Amino acid sequence: MNPTKGTPLVEMRDISISFGGIRAVDHVTVDLYPGEVVGLLGHNGAGKSTLIKCLSGAYRPDSGDIFINGEKATITNPRDARSYNIETIYQTLALADNLNAASNLFLGRELVTSAGFVDDAAMEAETRKIMARLNPNFRKFNVPVSALSGGQRQSVAIARAVYFNAKILIMDEPTAALGPHETQMVAELIQELKAQGIGIFLIEHDIHAVMDLCDRASVMKNGQLVGTVNVNEVTDEDILGMIILGKQPGKAA
């Protein structure tokens, strides 16, 4: 998708945040459009995770504004973020290993019968419905998620976010520690989410993953934004130069 028109799903405008006198994020502006994946890259300590934690409600910026669908948003905690349909899928996935897919999907938000009992059948039916949309090959509905592969576990975490109406997804290195087949499964999931108009911020170290999965890439260095590029207009080396040298493609360092 080429996000040239319309209102961004998210705009983080002029965000700054300091810890103990160190400016972790320094006047950074990034945006995200519906059906788009924007990769956030940079060395450890570059500020990408800190920036995105301002969107997820984990941190409150010292200055700057966040706009959701063109309107100024107030995000002071993760509950606020959720009210704006922002969901975060951490690398750890935050799944309960001993429970199956449906129990994880509805963890803390269980469906109950009119008599007040947990309605396992209804939860499994809903889980099958959303999995049919996201990952049609998913079959292991009745085993603990600890028995699932990495890609299947990602499916469960993504399904949970989407079921509860996520419009903006933050994904933290979703293909880290996955093999080629699993990585391809996650890539297909991301394509499906894009087709549904969901916008995704992808925090990544791996340039190849960004080139494969993202529409645009925003690179940070020392808390500042080096620049945002269209992935199909740059090379791996261009992005590497942004990360290491802090220089935009075609410009002198």
VOZA-791742 format. One record per residue (C-alpha): y, x, z. Coordinates in nm, 3 decimals, padded with zeros to 5 digits. Each point is the difference from the previous one (the first is absolute). Example, Ala and Ser with C-alpha at 12.3 -4.5 7.8 and 13.67 -1.06 7.14 Angstrom:
BEGIN
REC,Y,X,Z
REC,-00.450,01.230,00.780
REC,00.344,00.137,-00.066
***
This chain:
BEGIN
REC,Y,X,Z
REC,00.000,00.000,00.000
REC,00.352,00.119,-00.078
REC,00.222,-00.126,00.281
REC,00.325,-00.017,-00.193
REC,00.096,-00.358,00.078
REC,00.020,-00.234,00.290
REC,00.030,00.043,00.373
REC,-00.206,00.264,00.178
REC,-00.268,-00.127,00.235
REC,00.116,00.269,00.243
REC,00.307,00.218,00.006
REC,00.038,00.257,00.276
REC,00.362,00.103,-00.032
REC,00.154,00.315,00.149
REC,-00.257,00.027,00.281
REC,00.048,00.271,00.263
REC,-00.192,00.071,00.319
REC,00.007,00.298,00.237
REC,-00.232,00.119,00.274
REC,00.134,00.244,00.258
REC,00.286,00.112,-00.221
REC,-00.222,00.053,-00.306
REC,00.077,-00.235,-00.288
REC,-00.346,-00.111,-00.115
REC,00.139,-00.232,-00.269
REC,00.342,00.075,-00.143
REC,00.177,-00.276,-00.199
REC,-00.302,-00.100,-00.208
REC,-00.004,-00.293,-00.244
REC,-00.321,-00.126,-00.162
REC,-00.103,-00.332,-00.148
REC,-00.310,-00.189,-00.108
REC,-00.047,-00.283,-00.250
REC,-00.267,-00.272,-00.010
REC,-00.322,00.117,-00.165
REC,00.099,00.365,00.031
REC,-00.146,00.302,00.180
REC,00.246,00.262,00.123
REC,-00.146,00.325,00.127
REC,00.173,00.182,00.285
REC,-00.068,00.372,-00.012
REC,00.103,00.311,00.187
REC,-00.132,00.268,00.232
REC,-00.093,-00.086,00.358
REC,00.330,-00.044,00.180
REC,00.185,-00.096,-00.321
REC,00.082,-00.339,00.154
REC,-00.206,-00.235,-00.217
REC,-00.207,-00.145,00.286
REC,00.308,-00.031,00.223
REC,00.188,-00.183,-00.275
REC,-00.281,-00.246,-00.055
REC,-00.042,-00.058,00.375
REC,00.354,-00.141,-00.008
REC,-00.131,-00.263,-00.243
REC,-00.318,-00.072,00.200
REC,00.200,-00.045,00.322
REC,-00.143,00.303,00.181
REC,00.344,00.168,00.004
REC,00.356,-00.128,-00.003
REC,00.233,00.198,-00.227
REC,00.326,00.134,00.145
REC,00.186,-00.120,-00.307
REC,-00.059,-00.164,-00.335
REC,-00.126,-00.342,-00.106
REC,-00.320,-00.158,-00.123
REC,00.012,-00.283,-00.252
REC,-00.297,-00.225,-00.075
REC,00.035,-00.207,-00.320
REC,00.370,00.087,-00.003
REC,00.071,-00.123,00.352
REC,00.072,00.223,00.296
REC,-00.301,00.019,00.230
REC,-00.018,00.065,00.373
REC,-00.312,00.200,00.080
REC,-00.020,00.126,00.358
REC,-00.378,-00.010,00.055
REC,-00.326,-00.055,-00.193
REC,00.013,-00.375,00.067
REC,00.334,-00.020,-00.180
REC,-00.149,00.192,-00.293
REC,-00.290,-00.245,-00.018
REC,00.245,-00.292,-00.008
REC,00.134,00.152,-00.324
REC,-00.358,00.020,-00.136
REC,-00.015,00.378,00.045
REC,-00.345,00.134,00.091
REC,-00.108,00.358,00.061
REC,-00.345,00.134,-00.080
REC,-00.038,00.321,00.194
REC,-00.241,00.277,-00.096
REC,-00.212,-00.091,00.305
REC,-00.012,-00.362,-00.134
REC,-00.003,-00.141,00.357
REC,-00.330,-00.183,-00.051
REC,-00.239,-00.103,00.278
REC,-00.311,00.195,-00.100
REC,-00.247,-00.228,00.177
REC,00.120,-00.317,-00.174
REC,-00.068,-00.123,-00.353
REC,00.257,-00.049,-00.277
REC,00.090,-00.360,00.090
REC,00.041,00.076,00.371
REC,00.228,00.290,-00.090
REC,00.200,-00.208,-00.244
REC,00.077,-00.258,00.268
REC,00.010,00.234,00.302
REC,00.248,-00.151,00.246
REC,00.060,-00.294,-00.236
REC,-00.347,-00.159,00.006
REC,-00.063,-00.338,-00.163
REC,-00.137,-00.256,00.248
REC,-00.182,-00.331,-00.029
REC,00.144,-00.325,00.130
REC,-00.209,00.061,00.314
REC,00.175,00.333,00.054
REC,-00.287,00.232,-00.100
REC,00.045,00.294,-00.234
REC,-00.087,-00.128,-00.348
REC,-00.203,00.286,-00.146
REC,-00.100,-00.200,-00.308
REC,00.359,-00.082,-00.092
REC,00.109,00.360,00.054
REC,-00.281,00.131,-00.220
REC,00.083,-00.256,-00.271
REC,00.367,00.108,00.001
REC,-00.101,00.367,-00.004
REC,-00.230,-00.057,-00.298
REC,00.283,-00.180,-00.179
REC,00.254,00.282,00.038
REC,-00.258,00.270,-00.069
REC,-00.093,-00.175,-00.324
REC,00.363,00.048,-00.100
REC,00.042,00.359,00.121
REC,-00.340,00.165,-00.023
REC,-00.256,-00.223,-00.175
REC,-00.279,00.256,00.054
REC,00.029,-00.024,00.379
REC,-00.327,-00.138,00.136
REC,-00.039,00.129,00.356
REC,00.141,-00.293,00.193
REC,-00.251,00.001,00.285
REC,-00.005,00.364,00.111
REC,00.236,00.181,00.238
REC,00.281,00.171,-00.189
REC,-00.127,00.332,00.141
REC,-00.282,-00.035,-00.257
REC,00.245,-00.028,-00.292
REC,00.118,00.277,-00.230
REC,00.358,00.124,00.016
REC,00.105,-00.203,-00.304
REC,-00.161,-00.316,00.138
REC,00.178,00.052,00.332
REC,00.329,00.030,-00.191
REC,-00.087,-00.331,-00.169
REC,-00.034,-00.170,00.339
REC,00.330,00.143,00.129
REC,00.183,-00.099,-00.320
REC,-00.158,-00.347,-00.002
REC,00.122,-00.057,00.355
REC,00.357,00.090,-00.095
REC,-00.003,-00.212,-00.316
REC,-00.165,-00.299,00.166
REC,00.287,-00.015,00.247
REC,00.255,-00.002,-00.284
REC,00.107,00.362,-00.027
REC,00.256,00.039,-00.277
REC,00.087,00.359,00.086
REC,-00.284,00.241,00.077
REC,00.037,00.345,00.152
REC,-00.309,00.210,-00.068
REC,-00.050,00.337,00.166
REC,-00.205,00.232,-00.223
REC,-00.247,-00.272,-00.101
REC,-00.228,00.234,-00.197
REC,-00.011,00.290,00.249
REC,-00.359,00.106,00.076
REC,-00.144,-00.235,-00.266
REC,-00.230,00.110,-00.283
REC,00.080,-00.068,-00.369
REC,-00.183,-00.336,-00.012
REC,00.170,-00.122,00.319
REC,00.337,00.123,-00.121
REC,-00.048,-00.200,-00.320
REC,-00.080,-00.309,00.211
REC,00.327,00.038,00.190
REC,00.187,00.053,-00.329
REC,-00.142,-00.330,-00.127
REC,00.101,-00.175,00.322
REC,00.355,00.131,-00.042
REC,00.011,-00.126,-00.361
REC,-00.110,-00.344,00.121
REC,00.272,-00.002,00.269
REC,00.260,00.096,-00.260
REC,-00.116,-00.285,-00.223
REC,00.067,-00.236,00.291
REC,00.359,00.125,00.025
REC,-00.048,00.196,00.320
REC,00.215,00.312,00.038
REC,-00.159,00.311,00.147
REC,00.147,00.309,00.164
REC,-00.264,00.272,-00.019
REC,00.038,00.297,00.237
REC,-00.180,00.287,-00.169
REC,-00.059,00.375,00.007
REC,-00.212,00.003,-00.314
REC,00.209,00.024,-00.318
REC,-00.299,-00.105,-00.214
REC,-00.036,-00.323,00.200
REC,00.369,-00.070,-00.054
REC,-00.025,00.065,-00.375
REC,-00.302,-00.233,-00.020
REC,00.114,-00.281,00.228
REC,00.380,-00.013,00.005
REC,00.274,-00.128,-00.229
REC,00.273,00.206,00.164
REC,00.006,00.288,00.246
REC,00.266,00.070,00.262
REC,-00.011,00.357,00.129
REC,00.143,00.108,00.335
REC,00.074,00.347,00.134
REC,00.152,00.089,00.339
REC,00.084,-00.364,00.069
REC,00.189,-00.049,-00.325
REC,-00.092,-00.176,-00.323
REC,-00.046,00.253,-00.280
REC,-00.021,-00.281,-00.251
REC,-00.197,-00.293,-00.140
REC,-00.175,00.033,-00.337
REC,-00.206,-00.217,-00.232
REC,-00.349,00.145,00.019
REC,-00.067,-00.044,-00.372
REC,00.306,00.212,-00.083
REC,-00.089,00.309,00.207
REC,-00.283,00.250,00.041
REC,-00.192,00.113,00.307
REC,00.208,00.320,-00.015
REC,00.325,-00.196,00.004
REC,-00.103,-00.180,00.318
REC,-00.125,00.323,00.153
REC,00.341,00.155,-00.069
REC,00.166,-00.292,00.177
REC,-00.224,00.040,00.304
REC,00.016,00.381,00.030
REC,00.338,00.094,-00.147
REC,00.183,-00.325,00.065
REC,00.114,-00.011,-00.363
REC,00.000,-00.291,-00.240
REC,-00.176,00.041,-00.335
REC,00.224,00.167,-00.257
REC,00.255,00.115,00.257
REC,00.056,00.345,00.147
REC,-00.116,00.047,00.359
***
